[in-house]
Amino acid sequence: MSTATAWEDYLRQARWFGGKGLGARIASLAPLPWYTADGDWPAVRSEIAEIAYTDGRTEYYHLLVAYLPVGTAPAGLPVTTTVLPGLGEVDVVDAPRHAPAIAAMVTALRSAPPDGMAWTEADEVDPAAPMRLFTGEQSNTTVMIGDHTLLKLFRKLEAGRNLDAEVLGALSGSGITPDLYGVLAAGGYDLAMFCQRILGVTDGWVFATEACATGRDISTECRQLGTELRELHARLADAFGTATRPGADLSADMTRRFAEAAEQVHELDGYRHAAQLLFAAPGTTQLPTQRVHGDFHLGQVLHRDGGDGPAWVIIDFEGEPLKSLAERRAFDSVWRDVAGLLRSLDYARSAHPDPEGHAARQWCAAAREAFLDGYSGTHRAEPALLRAYELDKAVYEVVYEVRNRPNWAHIPWGAVQDEARRVSLDPPAPTDKEQ
């Protein structure tokens, strides 16, 4: 088996690979300069995989690869074996799964980055610290380095500055986001970043689902989260500016995204009329727009378990993984982020012993209302506008879940069906109010 074929097999089961089920193959593997010195083991370098799809599209993915003398890699780690000039026969390993490989890379970077690579030196990164791969679901790969640092490898590569690194760099010191320590870049791509690891926190998804499962009210915490999202939006507006956008453009984008989703999941066609009615709701509205989080949900927030500072820390600013970089970088209405969190609370309801029962729905309704109170108080979005954003998000979720987690697809399907029934009973009226 060739190295490329072995990596193709590996990618098919990698959580961070977005091309599963689309006939992906590796058209080429382009190695970048070695991080480690000649003769050092593990030998570590980045490699750029060009992924070709059956529809003619190409994408680029970042493989951080460790090479070890053949037969020396721990059981279960080798992707394959190969022969490399100067190294001989070697085991090929996905480096983030092998702590000594990451330590060797960090040690080498602190000494001198390879030629052609940009590296913002970070004294906070200690190669002697314990290292552990984060096993949660995500579109990238994160390695915890000691108590204070995270290494985040950007997997799907797009030319230009990575959005997460860009935002963390702009908001470092705010307390709302982790601080940025350093960025590794080459060939026009950001490959990885080192940033602050926040201690004494609970993942927002874990926090909410555990509360829902036991019926514990989290209105206070959701109100705090709403307040912090509003503060985040204010800081993003200061850092990146603001603009306005005609509501008709937003309607057209949502309608287009629905059509693209229905091409992939044909069952959505049955809800096309209801979606068109709701997506037309912005009418002639002029919407204030700015940089937003873009993929705001409970998995993107960390709840502080007491102590000083904000009650929540907001992370992961790369946006929705199925969207293009241009879509994710574009200014949008702040209500997209609000809708994203509301949809996430609906997901959290699935943790209840009776997710469709009255108690679970009441828990979710209370959390939603508190979050909206914290974000906007008495100044709420036009209801039809927020409903349009929630449906747009739910349609995106249907495609994502059908492709990646079929056992979860019933959750966004339920939201799409509920909204379609609601539209049939209470069609939204266009508004010409400015939001």
C-alpha positions as CSV (number, residue, x, y, z in Angstrom):
1,M,0.0,0.0,0.0
2,S,1.3,3.4,-0.9
3,T,1.7,6.2,1.7
4,A,-1.0,8.2,0.0
5,T,-3.4,5.3,0.0
6,A,-2.7,4.7,3.7
7,W,-3.4,8.3,4.5
8,E,-6.6,8.1,2.5
9,D,-7.7,5.2,4.8
10,Y,-6.7,7.2,7.8
11,L,-8.6,10.3,6.7
12,R,-11.8,8.4,6.3
13,Q,-12.0,7.8,10.0
14,A,-10.5,11.1,11.2
15,R,-13.0,13.4,12.9
16,W,-11.3,16.5,11.5
17,F,-11.5,15.4,7.8
18,G,-14.5,17.1,6.1
19,G,-14.5,15.1,2.9
20,K,-15.8,11.8,4.1
21,G,-18.3,10.1,1.7
22,L,-17.4,12.4,-1.2
23,G,-15.0,10.2,-3.1
24,A,-11.9,11.9,-1.8
25,R,-8.4,10.8,-2.9
26,I,-5.0,12.2,-2.2
27,A,-3.7,13.6,-5.5
28,S,-0.3,14.7,-4.0
29,L,1.6,14.9,-0.8
30,A,4.0,17.9,-0.6
31,P,6.5,17.8,2.3
32,L,7.6,21.0,4.0
33,P,11.0,21.4,5.6
34,W,11.8,19.3,8.6
35,Y,11.2,20.8,12.0
36,T,13.7,18.4,13.6
37,A,17.5,18.2,12.8
38,D,19.1,15.5,10.7
39,G,19.7,12.4,12.8
40,D,17.1,13.2,15.4
41,W,14.2,10.9,16.2
42,P,11.3,11.3,15.9
43,A,11.7,13.1,12.6
44,V,8.8,15.6,12.3
45,R,7.6,17.7,9.4
46,S,4.4,19.1,8.0
47,E,3.0,17.7,4.7
48,I,0.3,19.3,2.6
49,A,-2.2,16.8,1.2
50,E,-3.9,17.8,-2.0
51,I,-7.4,16.2,-1.8
52,A,-9.2,15.6,-5.1
53,Y,-13.0,14.9,-5.2
54,T,-15.1,13.2,-7.9
55,D,-16.8,16.5,-8.7
56,G,-13.5,18.1,-9.7
57,R,-13.0,20.1,-6.5
58,T,-9.7,20.2,-4.7
59,E,-8.9,21.0,-1.1
60,Y,-5.7,21.1,1.0
61,Y,-5.2,19.4,4.4
62,H,-2.4,19.7,6.9
63,L,-0.7,16.4,8.0
64,L,1.8,16.8,10.8
65,V,3.8,13.6,10.4
66,A,6.3,11.9,12.6
67,Y,8.7,9.2,11.3
68,L,10.3,6.7,13.6
69,P,12.6,3.7,12.9
70,V,10.5,0.9,11.6
71,G,8.9,-1.2,14.4
72,T,9.5,1.4,17.2
73,A,6.2,3.3,17.0
74,P,3.8,2.3,19.8
75,A,1.1,-0.2,18.9
76,G,-1.9,1.3,17.2
77,L,-0.1,4.4,16.0
78,P,1.5,3.8,12.6
79,V,-0.5,4.9,9.6
80,T,1.8,2.8,7.5
81,T,5.5,2.1,6.9
82,T,7.6,3.5,4.1
83,V,11.2,4.2,3.0
84,L,12.5,7.7,3.0
85,P,15.8,8.9,1.6
86,G,18.2,9.5,4.5
87,L,16.0,7.8,7.0
88,G,15.5,4.3,5.6
89,E,12.5,2.2,6.5
90,V,10.3,4.1,8.9
91,D,6.9,4.0,10.7
92,V,4.6,6.8,9.6
93,V,2.6,8.3,12.5
94,D,0.1,11.1,12.9
95,A,2.3,13.2,15.1
96,P,-0.3,14.7,17.5
97,R,-1.0,11.2,18.7
98,H,2.7,10.7,19.7
99,A,3.8,13.1,22.6
100,P,7.5,12.7,21.9
101,A,7.0,13.9,18.4
102,I,5.3,17.1,19.5
103,A,8.0,17.7,22.1
104,A,10.7,17.3,19.4
105,M,8.8,19.8,17.2
106,V,8.5,22.4,20.0
107,T,12.1,22.0,21.0
108,A,13.2,22.5,17.4
109,L,10.9,25.6,16.9
110,R,12.3,27.2,20.0
111,S,15.8,26.8,18.7
112,A,15.1,28.0,15.1
113,P,12.2,27.6,12.7
114,P,12.8,25.9,9.4
115,D,13.8,28.0,6.4
116,G,10.7,29.5,4.7
117,M,8.5,29.2,7.8
118,A,7.2,32.1,10.0
119,W,7.1,31.4,13.7
120,T,6.1,33.9,16.4
121,E,8.2,32.8,19.3
122,A,6.3,31.8,22.4
123,D,8.3,31.5,25.6
124,E,5.2,30.0,27.3
125,V,5.6,26.8,25.3
126,D,7.5,24.3,27.3
127,P,8.7,21.2,25.4
128,A,9.4,19.4,28.7
129,A,5.7,19.8,29.9
130,P,3.4,16.8,29.8
131,M,1.5,16.5,26.5
132,R,-1.9,15.0,25.8
133,L,-4.1,14.9,22.7
134,F,-7.5,16.4,23.2
135,T,-10.0,13.7,22.1
136,G,-13.1,15.8,21.8
137,E,-14.9,16.3,18.5
138,Q,-13.5,19.2,16.4
139,S,-12.5,20.1,12.9
140,N,-8.8,20.6,13.9
141,T,-6.5,18.8,16.3
142,T,-5.5,20.1,19.7
143,V,-2.7,19.0,21.9
144,M,-2.5,20.1,25.6
145,I,1.0,21.1,26.6
146,G,1.2,21.3,30.3
147,D,-1.2,23.5,32.3
148,H,-0.9,26.7,30.3
149,T,-0.6,26.0,26.5
150,L,-2.6,24.5,23.7
151,L,-1.2,23.6,20.3
152,K,-4.0,23.8,17.7
153,L,-3.2,22.3,14.3
154,F,-5.2,23.7,11.5
155,R,-6.2,20.8,9.3
156,K,-8.2,22.1,6.4
157,L,-6.0,24.8,4.9
158,E,-7.0,27.9,3.0
159,A,-4.7,30.7,1.9
160,G,-4.3,33.7,4.1
161,R,-4.6,34.2,7.8
162,N,-6.5,31.7,9.8
163,L,-9.6,33.3,11.3
164,D,-9.1,31.8,14.8
165,A,-5.5,33.1,15.0
166,E,-6.6,36.4,13.6
167,V,-9.3,37.0,16.2
168,L,-7.3,35.7,19.2
169,G,-4.5,38.0,18.1
170,A,-6.9,41.0,18.0
171,L,-8.6,40.2,21.4
172,S,-5.7,38.9,23.4
173,G,-5.9,40.3,27.0
174,S,-9.7,40.7,26.9
175,G,-10.4,37.8,29.3
176,I,-13.3,36.7,27.0
177,T,-11.0,34.7,24.7
178,P,-7.7,32.8,25.3
179,D,-4.5,34.8,24.6
180,L,-2.5,34.0,21.5
181,Y,1.1,32.9,22.0
182,G,2.4,32.1,18.5
183,V,1.5,31.1,15.0
184,L,3.3,28.7,12.6
185,A,2.9,29.6,8.9
186,A,4.4,28.4,5.6
187,G,3.6,28.7,1.9
188,G,0.8,31.2,2.4
189,Y,-1.0,29.1,5.0
190,D,-1.3,29.3,8.8
191,L,-0.5,25.7,9.9
192,A,-0.9,25.9,13.7
193,M,-1.1,28.2,16.6
194,F,-0.1,28.1,20.3
195,C,-2.5,29.7,22.7
196,Q,-3.5,29.9,26.3
197,R,-5.0,26.9,28.0
198,I,-7.8,28.0,30.4
199,L,-7.9,26.0,33.7
200,G,-10.8,25.6,36.0
201,V,-13.4,25.5,33.3
202,T,-16.1,23.1,32.1
203,D,-16.9,22.6,28.4
204,G,-20.2,24.4,27.7
205,W,-21.7,21.4,26.1
206,V,-20.9,19.2,29.1
207,F,-22.1,21.9,31.5
208,A,-25.5,22.3,29.7
209,T,-26.2,18.6,29.0
210,E,-25.5,17.6,32.6
211,A,-27.8,20.3,33.8
212,C,-30.6,19.3,31.4
213,A,-30.2,15.6,32.2
214,T,-30.9,16.4,35.9
215,G,-33.4,19.2,35.4
216,R,-31.1,21.9,36.9
217,D,-32.0,25.4,35.8
218,I,-29.1,27.3,34.2
219,S,-30.9,30.6,33.6
220,T,-28.3,32.6,35.5
221,E,-25.4,31.2,33.6
222,C,-27.2,31.6,30.2
223,R,-27.9,35.2,31.0
224,Q,-24.2,35.7,31.8
225,L,-23.3,34.0,28.5
226,G,-25.7,36.4,26.6
227,T,-24.0,39.4,28.2
228,E,-20.5,38.1,27.3
229,L,-21.5,37.4,23.7
230,R,-22.7,41.1,23.5
231,E,-19.3,42.2,24.8
232,L,-17.5,40.0,22.3
233,H,-19.5,41.5,19.5
234,A,-18.6,45.0,20.7
235,R,-14.9,44.1,20.7
236,L,-15.1,42.5,17.3
237,A,-16.7,45.6,15.9
238,D,-14.0,47.8,17.4
239,A,-11.2,45.5,16.0
240,F,-12.6,44.8,12.5
241,G,-15.2,47.6,11.8
242,T,-18.9,47.5,10.8
243,A,-21.0,47.8,7.7
244,T,-24.7,47.5,6.6
245,R,-26.3,45.0,4.3
246,P,-29.7,45.0,2.5
247,G,-32.1,42.4,3.9
248,A,-32.8,41.2,0.4
249,D,-29.2,40.1,0.1
250,L,-29.5,38.1,3.3
251,S,-32.7,36.5,2.0
252,A,-31.0,35.6,-1.3
253,D,-28.0,34.0,0.6
254,M,-30.3,31.9,2.8
255,T,-32.4,30.8,-0.1
256,R,-29.2,29.8,-2.0
257,R,-27.8,27.9,0.9
258,F,-31.1,26.0,1.3
259,A,-31.1,25.0,-2.4
260,E,-27.5,23.8,-2.1
261,A,-28.4,21.8,1.0
262,A,-31.4,20.2,-0.7
263,E,-29.2,19.1,-3.5
264,Q,-27.2,17.0,-0.9
265,V,-30.2,16.0,1.3
266,H,-33.2,15.7,-1.1
267,E,-35.7,15.3,1.8
268,L,-35.3,19.0,2.5
269,D,-37.2,19.7,-0.8
270,G,-40.5,19.1,1.1
271,Y,-39.8,22.2,3.3
272,R,-38.7,24.5,0.5
273,H,-41.9,26.6,0.4
274,A,-41.9,27.2,4.2
275,A,-38.2,28.1,4.0
276,Q,-38.7,30.6,1.2
277,L,-41.5,32.3,3.2
278,L,-39.4,32.7,6.3
279,F,-36.2,33.7,4.4
280,A,-38.1,36.5,2.7
281,A,-38.9,38.0,6.1
282,P,-36.0,40.5,6.3
283,G,-37.7,42.3,3.4
284,T,-36.2,45.8,2.8
285,T,-34.4,45.8,6.2
286,Q,-31.0,47.4,6.3
287,L,-29.0,45.1,8.7
288,P,-25.9,46.3,10.6
289,T,-23.1,43.7,10.0
290,Q,-19.7,43.0,11.4
291,R,-17.3,40.1,12.1
292,V,-19.0,37.5,14.2
293,H,-18.0,34.2,15.7
294,G,-19.8,32.4,12.9
295,D,-20.2,29.0,14.6
296,F,-21.4,29.9,18.0
297,H,-22.6,26.9,20.1
298,L,-22.2,25.4,23.5
299,G,-19.1,23.5,22.4
300,Q,-17.4,26.8,21.7
301,V,-17.6,28.2,25.2
302,L,-16.0,27.3,28.5
303,H,-17.7,27.9,31.8
304,R,-15.5,29.1,34.6
305,D,-16.1,27.2,37.9
306,G,-15.8,30.3,40.1
307,G,-12.8,32.5,40.5
308,D,-12.1,35.9,38.9
309,G,-12.8,37.0,35.4
310,P,-15.8,36.5,33.1
311,A,-18.1,33.6,33.8
312,W,-17.5,32.2,30.2
313,V,-14.5,32.1,27.8
314,I,-15.3,32.0,24.1
315,I,-13.1,29.9,21.8
316,D,-12.8,28.6,18.2
317,F,-13.4,31.5,15.7
318,E,-12.9,29.5,12.4
319,G,-16.6,29.5,11.6
320,E,-18.8,26.7,10.2
321,P,-16.5,24.0,8.6
322,L,-18.7,23.4,5.6
323,K,-18.6,27.0,4.5
324,S,-15.9,28.6,2.3
325,L,-13.3,30.9,3.8
326,A,-14.9,33.9,2.1
327,E,-18.3,33.1,3.6
328,R,-16.8,32.7,7.1
329,R,-14.8,35.9,6.9
330,A,-17.7,38.0,5.6
331,F,-19.5,40.4,7.9
332,D,-22.8,39.1,9.1
333,S,-25.6,40.1,11.5
334,V,-24.9,39.4,15.2
335,W,-28.1,37.5,15.2
336,R,-26.4,34.6,13.5
337,D,-24.4,33.9,16.6
338,V,-27.5,34.3,18.8
339,A,-29.3,31.8,16.7
340,G,-26.4,29.4,16.8
341,L,-26.5,29.3,20.6
342,L,-30.3,28.8,20.6
343,R,-29.9,25.9,18.3
344,S,-27.3,24.4,20.5
345,L,-29.6,24.6,23.5
346,D,-32.1,22.6,21.5
347,Y,-29.3,20.0,20.9
348,A,-28.7,20.0,24.7
349,R,-32.3,19.0,25.3
350,S,-31.4,15.6,23.9
351,A,-29.6,14.8,27.1
352,H,-32.9,14.8,29.1
353,P,-34.4,11.4,29.9
354,D,-37.5,12.5,28.0
355,P,-36.2,15.0,25.4
356,E,-39.7,15.6,23.8
357,G,-41.5,15.9,27.2
358,H,-42.8,19.0,28.9
359,A,-40.0,19.2,31.4
360,A,-37.2,19.1,28.8
361,R,-38.9,21.7,26.6
362,Q,-39.5,24.0,29.6
363,W,-35.8,23.7,30.6
364,C,-34.8,24.7,27.0
365,A,-37.3,27.5,26.9
366,A,-36.1,29.0,30.2
367,A,-32.4,28.8,29.0
368,R,-33.3,30.4,25.7
369,E,-35.1,33.3,27.3
370,A,-32.4,33.9,29.8
371,F,-29.7,34.0,27.1
372,L,-31.8,36.4,25.0
373,D,-32.3,38.6,28.1
374,G,-28.6,38.7,28.7
375,Y,-27.7,39.5,25.1
376,S,-30.3,42.1,24.3
377,G,-32.6,42.8,27.3
378,T,-35.7,44.5,26.0
379,H,-34.1,45.2,22.6
380,R,-34.8,42.0,20.8
381,A,-34.3,41.1,17.1
382,E,-37.3,41.2,14.9
383,P,-38.8,37.7,15.6
384,A,-39.0,36.7,12.0
385,L,-35.3,37.7,11.5
386,L,-34.2,35.5,14.4
387,R,-36.4,32.6,13.2
388,A,-34.8,32.9,9.7
389,Y,-31.4,32.6,11.2
390,E,-32.4,29.6,13.3
391,L,-33.9,27.8,10.3
392,D,-30.8,28.6,8.2
393,K,-28.6,27.1,11.0
394,A,-30.9,24.0,11.3
395,V,-30.7,23.4,7.6
396,Y,-26.9,23.5,7.8
397,E,-27.0,21.1,10.7
398,V,-29.1,18.6,8.7
399,V,-26.5,18.4,6.0
400,Y,-23.6,18.2,8.6
401,E,-25.3,15.5,10.7
402,V,-26.4,13.4,7.7
403,R,-22.8,13.5,6.4
404,N,-20.9,13.1,9.8
405,R,-23.3,11.9,12.6
406,P,-26.4,10.3,11.2
407,N,-27.6,9.3,14.7
408,W,-27.9,13.0,15.5
409,A,-29.7,14.1,12.4
410,H,-33.2,13.8,14.0
411,I,-32.4,16.9,16.2
412,P,-32.1,19.5,13.4
413,W,-34.8,17.6,11.3
414,G,-37.1,18.2,14.2
415,A,-36.3,21.9,14.2
416,V,-36.9,22.2,10.5
417,Q,-40.2,20.4,10.8
418,D,-41.3,22.5,13.7
419,E,-40.5,25.7,11.9
420,A,-42.4,24.5,8.8
421,R,-45.5,23.8,10.8
422,R,-45.1,27.2,12.5
423,V,-44.8,29.0,9.2
424,S,-47.9,27.3,7.9
425,L,-49.9,28.5,10.9
426,D,-48.2,32.0,11.3
427,P,-46.5,33.1,8.1
428,P,-43.9,35.8,8.8
429,A,-44.5,39.3,7.4
430,P,-41.7,41.2,5.8
431,T,-40.5,44.2,7.8
432,D,-38.9,47.5,6.8
433,K,-37.7,48.2,10.3
434,E,-33.9,48.6,10.7
435,Q,-32.5,46.1,13.2
